[in-house]
Amino acid sequence: MKIQAQVFSIIIVTAILCVVFIVAGYKVKKADPFEKPKGLVLLSIILVETIHSFIQGVIDDEFARKYGAYVGAMMSYLLVSNYSSLFGIAPPTGNFSVTFAITVIVWFAIQAVAIHHYGWKGYISNLFKPFSLFFIVNIFSIISPLASLSLRMFGNLVSGSVIMELVYTGTAGISGLIPVIGNFNFVGVFVAPLLHVYFDIFIGFMQMFIFATLVLVFMRNNVPDEKV
């Protein structure tokens, strides 16, 4: 049985994040609150405050304090996974089973937020509001994020990889027209780096940001207005 390359990528990304989070947590815990933070402690504070402000802007401060750690861990994993291709390993998010598994976990978190605020009785009753035979639409709206969130990220990341493969193939063909150059793809050397900046760095960040924003929006829709 052949093991997919993303399996090893998942192990590597997870191990790196676990080590970084454990070390950062230890240093923050041991840091003197009366001294100016620096190094990893400063980066940790900036990251936490940035994520807190991001969540607060979508929902509220209480939600940011309660679910900030979960959302921050999710965003960190997605960003590192998207950027892992820059270091020569297959990005975990380039495999649909990975993006779908992440979406399933997030989907349960969204439903947990709704049940927390409405209770089981209110959660189930909301499925039948407005009361009609078309309550199936409400059920579909609950299930639909499983497809939309997972396919959105997977499709955009894979499309970038396909485009880069076409670019390398095309530039190699153009370079091959010059006999002196031989098999050296000199055109790709000039074209590919700019495209890698866009597809690997910019798109990788934007897909993480869009995914996190949509997750927060879905969570926000499951919080009563009077609690926001």
C-alpha positions as CSV (number, residue, x, y, z in Angstrom):
1,M,0.0,0.0,0.0
2,K,1.4,3.4,-1.1
3,I,1.5,6.1,1.6
4,Q,0.6,9.5,0.3
5,A,3.2,12.2,0.7
6,Q,0.8,14.4,2.6
7,V,0.9,11.9,5.5
8,F,4.5,12.7,6.2
9,S,3.8,16.4,5.7
10,I,1.0,16.3,8.3
11,I,3.4,14.7,10.8
12,I,6.1,17.3,10.1
13,V,3.7,20.3,10.3
14,T,2.0,19.0,13.5
15,A,5.3,18.3,15.2
16,I,6.8,21.7,14.3
17,L,3.7,23.5,15.6
18,C,3.6,21.4,18.8
19,V,7.2,22.2,19.6
20,V,6.8,25.9,18.8
21,F,3.6,26.2,20.9
22,I,5.1,24.3,23.9
23,V,8.3,26.3,23.8
24,A,6.4,29.6,23.4
25,G,4.0,28.8,26.2
26,Y,6.9,27.9,28.5
27,K,8.8,31.1,27.7
28,V,5.7,33.3,28.2
29,K,4.9,31.6,31.5
30,K,8.5,32.2,32.7
31,A,8.7,35.8,31.3
32,D,8.8,38.7,33.8
33,P,5.6,40.8,33.3
34,F,7.5,43.9,34.3
35,E,10.2,43.6,31.6
36,K,9.8,44.5,28.0
37,P,9.0,41.4,26.0
38,K,11.4,40.3,23.3
39,G,12.1,37.4,21.0
40,L,9.6,34.5,21.0
41,V,7.7,36.1,23.8
42,L,7.1,39.3,21.8
43,L,6.1,37.3,18.7
44,S,3.7,35.3,20.8
45,I,2.1,38.4,22.3
46,I,1.7,40.0,18.8
47,L,0.2,36.8,17.4
48,V,-2.3,36.5,20.2
49,E,-3.3,40.1,20.1
50,T,-3.7,40.0,16.3
51,I,-5.9,36.9,16.4
52,H,-7.9,38.4,19.3
53,S,-8.5,41.6,17.4
54,F,-9.5,39.7,14.3
55,I,-12.1,37.6,16.1
56,Q,-13.3,40.6,18.0
57,G,-13.9,42.4,14.8
58,V,-16.1,39.6,13.5
59,I,-18.0,38.7,16.6
60,D,-17.1,40.2,20.0
61,D,-14.5,40.4,22.8
62,E,-16.1,37.6,24.9
63,F,-16.1,35.2,22.0
64,A,-12.5,36.1,21.2
65,R,-11.4,35.3,24.8
66,K,-13.4,32.0,24.8
67,Y,-12.5,30.6,21.4
68,G,-9.3,32.6,20.5
69,A,-7.0,29.6,21.3
70,Y,-9.0,27.3,19.0
71,V,-9.3,29.7,16.1
72,G,-5.6,30.7,16.5
73,A,-4.5,27.1,16.4
74,M,-6.6,26.4,13.3
75,M,-5.2,29.5,11.5
76,S,-1.6,28.6,12.4
77,Y,-2.0,25.0,11.2
78,L,-3.6,26.1,7.9
79,L,-1.0,28.8,7.3
80,V,2.0,26.5,8.0
81,S,0.4,23.8,5.9
82,N,-0.1,26.2,3.0
83,Y,3.5,27.4,3.2
84,S,5.0,24.0,3.6
85,S,5.5,23.6,-0.2
86,L,8.1,26.5,0.0
87,F,10.3,24.1,2.0
88,G,10.0,21.2,-0.5
89,I,7.3,19.1,1.2
90,A,3.8,18.3,-0.1
91,P,1.3,20.7,1.5
92,P,-1.2,18.8,3.6
93,T,-4.0,21.1,2.5
94,G,-3.2,20.0,-1.1
95,N,-5.1,16.8,-0.3
96,F,-8.9,17.0,-0.2
97,S,-9.1,14.4,2.6
98,V,-7.1,16.8,4.8
99,T,-9.2,19.9,4.1
100,F,-12.3,17.9,4.5
101,A,-11.2,16.5,7.8
102,I,-10.4,20.1,9.1
103,T,-13.8,21.2,7.8
104,V,-15.5,18.4,9.7
105,I,-13.8,19.4,12.9
106,V,-14.7,23.1,12.4
107,W,-18.3,22.1,11.5
108,F,-18.7,20.4,14.8
109,A,-17.3,23.4,16.5
110,I,-19.9,25.6,14.7
111,Q,-22.7,23.3,15.9
112,A,-21.3,23.3,19.4
113,V,-21.4,27.1,19.5
114,A,-25.0,27.0,18.5
115,I,-26.0,24.4,21.0
116,H,-24.1,26.3,23.7
117,H,-26.1,29.5,23.1
118,Y,-29.5,28.0,22.3
119,G,-29.4,24.7,24.1
120,W,-30.5,21.4,22.5
121,K,-34.2,22.4,22.5
122,G,-33.5,25.8,20.9
123,Y,-31.1,24.3,18.4
124,I,-33.6,21.7,17.2
125,S,-36.5,24.2,17.1
126,N,-34.5,26.6,15.0
127,L,-34.4,23.9,12.3
128,F,-38.2,24.3,11.9
129,K,-38.2,28.1,11.8
130,P,-40.1,29.4,9.9
131,F,-42.4,26.5,10.4
132,S,-43.2,24.9,7.1
133,L,-42.6,21.8,5.1
134,F,-39.6,23.4,3.6
135,F,-37.5,23.1,6.8
136,I,-35.2,20.9,4.7
137,V,-33.7,24.2,3.5
138,N,-32.5,24.9,7.1
139,I,-30.9,21.5,7.3
140,F,-29.2,22.0,4.0
141,S,-27.8,25.3,5.2
142,I,-26.3,23.6,8.2
143,I,-24.7,20.8,6.1
144,S,-23.5,23.0,3.2
145,P,-20.4,24.4,4.9
146,L,-18.9,20.9,4.8
147,A,-18.7,21.1,1.1
148,S,-18.1,24.9,0.6
149,L,-15.3,25.3,3.1
150,S,-13.4,22.2,2.2
151,L,-13.7,22.6,-1.6
152,R,-12.9,26.3,-1.6
153,M,-9.4,25.9,0.0
154,F,-8.6,22.6,-1.8
155,G,-9.6,23.9,-5.2
156,N,-7.7,27.2,-4.9
157,L,-4.5,25.5,-3.7
158,V,-4.6,22.7,-6.3
159,S,-5.4,25.2,-9.1
160,G,-2.2,27.1,-8.1
161,S,-0.1,24.0,-8.3
162,V,-1.6,23.0,-11.7
163,I,-0.9,26.5,-13.1
164,M,2.7,26.4,-11.8
165,E,3.2,23.0,-13.4
166,L,1.9,24.4,-16.7
167,V,4.2,27.4,-16.4
168,Y,7.3,25.1,-15.9
169,T,6.3,23.0,-18.8
170,G,5.7,26.0,-21.0
171,T,8.9,27.8,-20.1
172,A,10.9,24.6,-20.5
173,G,9.5,24.3,-24.0
174,I,10.5,27.9,-24.8
175,S,14.0,27.4,-23.4
176,G,14.4,24.2,-25.4
177,L,14.0,26.2,-28.6
178,I,17.5,27.6,-28.0
179,P,20.1,24.9,-28.8
180,V,22.8,26.6,-26.8
181,I,20.8,26.4,-23.6
182,G,20.1,22.7,-23.8
183,N,17.8,21.4,-21.1
184,F,18.2,24.4,-18.8
185,N,14.9,26.2,-18.2
186,F,16.3,29.7,-18.1
187,V,12.9,31.3,-18.8
188,G,11.4,29.6,-15.8
189,V,14.1,31.1,-13.6
190,F,12.8,34.6,-14.3
191,V,9.1,33.8,-14.5
192,A,8.5,31.2,-11.8
193,P,9.7,33.2,-8.7
194,L,7.1,36.0,-9.2
195,L,4.3,33.4,-9.6
196,H,5.5,31.5,-6.6
197,V,5.2,34.6,-4.5
198,Y,1.6,35.0,-5.6
199,F,0.4,31.4,-5.5
200,D,2.4,30.0,-2.6
201,I,2.7,33.1,-0.3
202,F,-0.2,35.4,-1.1
203,I,-2.8,32.8,-2.0
204,G,-1.7,30.6,0.9
205,F,-2.3,33.4,3.3
206,M,-5.5,34.5,1.7
207,Q,-7.0,31.0,1.7
208,M,-6.2,30.7,5.4
209,F,-7.7,34.1,6.1
210,I,-10.9,33.5,4.1
211,F,-11.4,30.1,5.7
212,A,-11.0,31.5,9.2
213,T,-13.3,34.4,8.3
214,L,-16.0,32.1,7.0
215,V,-15.8,29.9,10.0
216,L,-16.2,32.9,12.3
217,V,-19.2,34.1,10.2
218,F,-20.9,30.7,10.5
219,M,-20.2,30.8,14.3
220,R,-21.6,34.4,14.5
221,N,-24.8,33.3,12.7
222,N,-25.3,30.8,15.5
223,V,-25.0,33.4,18.3
224,P,-28.2,35.2,19.4
225,D,-28.1,38.9,18.5
226,E,-28.5,40.0,22.1
227,K,-25.3,38.1,23.0
228,V,-23.2,39.9,20.4
